[in-house]
Amino acid sequence: MEYAIIFLPLLSAIIAGFFSRFIGDKNCQILTSILVAISGLLSIFIFYEVLTQNYSSNKLIFNWISSGNFHVNWSISIDPLTSVMLVVVSVISSIIHFYSIGYMKHDPHKPRFMAYLSLFTFAMLTLVTADNFLQLFFGWEGVGLCSYLLIGFWYKKPSANAAAIKAFIVNRVGDFGFAIAIFLIFFSYGTLNYNEVFQMTPELIQKQIIFLGIEFNLITLICLLLFVGSMGKSAQILLHTWLPDAMEGPTPVSALIHAATMVTAGVFLVVKCSPIFEYSQFALNVVAIVGMMTALFAATVALVQNDIKKIVAYSTCSQLGYMFFAAGVGAYHVATFHLFTHAFFKALLFLGSGCVIHSFKDEQDIQLMGGVWKKIPYTYTLMLIGTLALTGFPFLSGYYSKDAIIEFAFLKGSTVGYYATTIGIFTALLTSIYSWRLIFKTFHGKYNNKKNNLSSIHESSLSMLIPSCLLAVGAIITGALFKDLFIGTDSNFWNNSILFLQSIEHKHLPSWLLYSTPTLVVLAIPISYYLFIENEKILKNFILNNQKIYNFLVNKWYFDELYNLIFIEPIKKIGLFFWKKGDINTIDRYGPDGLSRLVKIISNMAINFQSGYLYHYAFVMLVGVSILLTYFILY
C-alpha cells in the first residue's frame, strides 16, 4: 500500500510525459488524475490505520548509498506526522488534478502540465516519507525543480520565465544552508538516519564547534541551518520574494505550491526535527521571531495588492508565519494542525480565484471586477467559505487552528510568546480586512470591467466547481473534526513523531484573549464593506495624505529593490567585468581568437609557397634534403 501511495504519482507522470500521444490528451488527463486520486484514497486509509491501530512502518525499498561508514537506504517511513502529511499532499493534489482538466481545457500542452503536477506530487511524497536527511533532501530538491517547471510552464511569457528563475535561485540560497546542515549532521553524528540522530542529540547538547571562525553550540548551529532551508521553501521573510512572483504559473500550480506541497515542506522539516530543536531555545526563538515578522509583513502588503492571486499568495505567506511562530513556541502539534486546515481553505481560495479569472477571461485585477455575485453564485459561495475559514470566522476550520496558535503562544508565558500573541491578534485583524476587500471588490459594488460585457460573465464548468466543493467541505469541517485529535489534552495521536521536552500546560485563559480575535474578525466585515464599497473616498484621501506609507506597502517593503542594490547589481557588474576583461579580452583574444589569427597568418605565409612554378618546389625539396643530410652527418 505504501509503495502505491508513493509510486502511483510517478507512474502518472511517466504516462503523461511519454505516452500521451498514444492515449490522447483527454484520456491522459483522466488517467493521471485517477492514479493520483487512488494515492489519495490509500493515504486516507493509512491515516485511519494510524488513528485506530497506532500503525507505523519503515519499509526498505533498496540500499541507496554505501561507502565506508556511510550507509543510506531508500525507505518509506510511516508515523503519525507522516500520515497527516500524506493526506494533505495526496488528497489536495488529486483534487487539483481533476480541477486542471477543466481549467487547462484549451491549453495545447495539457499532458506536459499533468506530468509536471504528478512529478511534483511524487517528489513531495518522497520528502515526507523519508527516514533520513539525504532522502528528504532528494525530495526537497525534486520539489524545487518541479516548481521551476510549473511556474515557468507558460515559458513564452518573459514574466513567467523570470518568476521561475527567481524561485529557483532564491530557494537555492535556503537549500545551501540545508545542505550544510546535512553535512554537519553527518560530520557530528556519523549518520543521517532520523532515529539515530534524534537519539544521539541529548549527548551532544554541550558540544561546541567552530564555524566560519565563530564558536557555536553544535545543536543550535544545526537548527539554524535547517531553518534557513525552511525559510527558503516556506517563503519566510528575507527569502520570501519568490512566492508572489510564482503566481505567473497557471492557477492549479498556485494552489498546489501554496496549499499542500512546497511551502509546507519547511514547516514539516521544523516539526519533524523537533527532537533537535527542543534542545536549542535560541533557535526556537529565532523561528518564532521570523514567523511573527513574516505574518505581519505579508498581511500588510496584502492590504494594497490588486492582483487576486497575489492577495491570496501573501495570505499564504502570512499563514506560514503563524505556523512557524507556533513551532517556535514549542507548539509543533498546533503548527501541524494549522498546516492541515490551511491546506483545504487555501486550495479552495486559489481554485475559486481560478474560477473568477476564468469567468473574466483571464483578468486578475480586482479593481476591474465587481458586481458579479449574482452572475456566478456558486463561485461566490465557494470564495465566501474559503474567506471565512481563512479569517478565522467562528466554527470554521481556520477558527480552531489559528486561535489555538494564539492561545498556545500566550500560554508559553515567555517574552517571545507574548509578542507572538500580540502580533497574531493584530495580523488576524489585517487578514480579515484584506480578505474581505478581495470579496467586496471582486463580487460587490459596480461592475468595472470595460473589456468584457457583464452578460459574458458565467460560471465555470462542473469539472472546476466540483473539486472546489470538496475543498469547501474540508474548509468547513476539518477544524472541528480534528481539533481534539491533533491538539486535545488527552490525545496521544502524535506518539513519538513529535518531541515535547516541556509540554505547554493548558491553563485558564483570560476572557479577553478568548474573545478578542473572533470579535475583531467579525467586526472587520462591516468595516471593510463601508471602506471598500460604501465610502471609498476615505481610503483615497488616506492614501493621498500618506503616500509614503502606501508606496512602502505597494513596493513590498522595498525588499526587491534592496536585494537588487546589495546583491544583484554588484554581482552583475562583477560578472560584466570578468566577461569583458577576462573572457573577451583575455581568454577569447589569446585563446580561440588568437589561435585562429595565428593559423590564418601561417596559412597566408604558406600560400606564398604555392606558386605553381616547378623550380620553386625543386628548390624547397633540395633545401629539405640538404637539412636531412646535414643532420645525419653531424649526429
Secondary structure by P-SEA (a helix, b strand, c coil): cccccccaaaaaaaaaccccccccaaaaaaaaaaaaaaaaaaaaaaaaaaacccbbbbbbcccccccccbbbbbbbbbcaaaaaaaaaaaaaaaaaaaaacccccccccaaaaaaaaaaaaaaaaaaaacccaaaaaaaaaaaaaaaaaaaacccccaaaaaaaaaaaaaaaaaaaaaaaaaaaaaaacccccaaaaaaaccccccbbbbcccccccaaaaaaaaaaaaaaaaaccccccccccccccccaaaaaaaccccccaaaaaaaaaaaaaaaacaaaaaaaaaaaaaaaaaaaaaacccccaaaaaaaaaaaaaaaaaaaaaacaaaaaaaaaaaaaaaaaaaaaaaaaaaaaaccccccccccccccccaaaaaaaaaaaaaaacccccaaaaaaaaaaaaaaacccaaaaaaaaaaaaaaaaaaaaaaaaaaaccccccccccccccccccccaaaaaaaaaaaaaaccccccccccccccccccccccccccccccccccccccccaaaaaaaaaaaaaaaaccccaaaaaaaaaacaaaaaaaaaccaaaaaaaaccaaaaaaaaaaaaaaccccccccccaaaaaaaaaaaaaaaaaaccccaaaaaaaaaaaaaaaaaaaaac
